[in-house]
Amino acid sequence: MGDKPRGWVPSWPIGTRHTEFAEHWNLPFEVTRGGKESLYPEYMKKIQEMMKAPPAKPTTE
């Protein structure tokens, strides 16, 4: 990070959702979370089904 001091580490409050990547690539947010299930080629079918479904409304907690 060119403009940050050496040793600086980005951090966000616990519980925040950073959906910028998913929105930029037009993907469901859940897909960007990763996990062991996403390691397998069969996960592509689940991604395609998620993309067909209407987007979930964000929670306001």
C-alpha positions as CSV (number, residue, x, y, z in Angstrom):
1,M,0.0,0.0,0.0
2,G,2.0,2.9,-1.3
3,D,0.5,5.7,0.7
4,K,0.4,3.7,4.0
5,P,3.1,3.4,6.6
6,R,5.2,0.2,6.8
7,G,3.3,-2.5,8.8
8,W,-0.1,-1.0,8.2
9,V,-2.8,-3.7,8.1
10,P,-6.3,-3.0,6.7
11,S,-9.1,-3.9,9.1
12,W,-12.9,-3.6,9.3
13,P,-15.3,-3.9,12.2
14,I,-16.6,-7.4,12.9
15,G,-19.8,-8.1,11.1
16,T,-19.4,-5.8,8.2
17,R,-20.0,-7.1,4.7
18,H,-17.8,-5.9,1.9
19,T,-19.8,-6.6,-1.3
20,E,-17.8,-4.4,-3.7
21,F,-16.0,-7.4,-5.4
22,A,-19.3,-9.3,-5.9
23,E,-21.0,-6.2,-7.2
24,H,-18.1,-5.3,-9.6
25,W,-18.1,-8.8,-11.1
26,N,-21.9,-9.2,-10.9
27,L,-21.7,-12.3,-8.7
28,P,-23.9,-13.3,-5.7
29,F,-22.1,-12.2,-2.5
30,E,-22.1,-15.8,-1.1
31,V,-19.9,-16.9,-4.0
32,T,-17.1,-14.6,-3.0
33,R,-17.0,-16.0,0.5
34,G,-15.2,-19.2,-0.6
35,G,-15.1,-22.2,1.6
36,K,-14.4,-25.9,1.1
37,E,-17.4,-26.4,-1.0
38,S,-16.1,-23.8,-3.6
39,L,-13.0,-25.9,-4.3
40,Y,-14.8,-28.4,-6.5
41,P,-16.0,-28.0,-10.1
42,E,-19.5,-29.0,-9.1
43,Y,-19.8,-25.7,-7.3
44,M,-20.3,-24.0,-10.7
45,K,-23.8,-25.5,-10.9
46,K,-24.6,-23.9,-7.5
47,I,-23.2,-20.5,-8.7
48,Q,-25.4,-20.7,-11.8
49,E,-28.5,-21.4,-9.7
50,M,-27.7,-18.6,-7.3
51,M,-27.4,-16.2,-10.3
52,K,-30.8,-17.2,-11.6
53,A,-32.5,-16.6,-8.2
54,P,-33.5,-13.0,-7.4
55,P,-31.0,-11.3,-5.1
56,A,-31.6,-11.4,-1.4
57,K,-32.5,-8.2,0.4
58,P,-29.6,-7.0,2.6
59,T,-30.2,-7.2,6.3
60,T,-30.2,-3.9,8.3
61,E,-28.8,-5.1,11.6
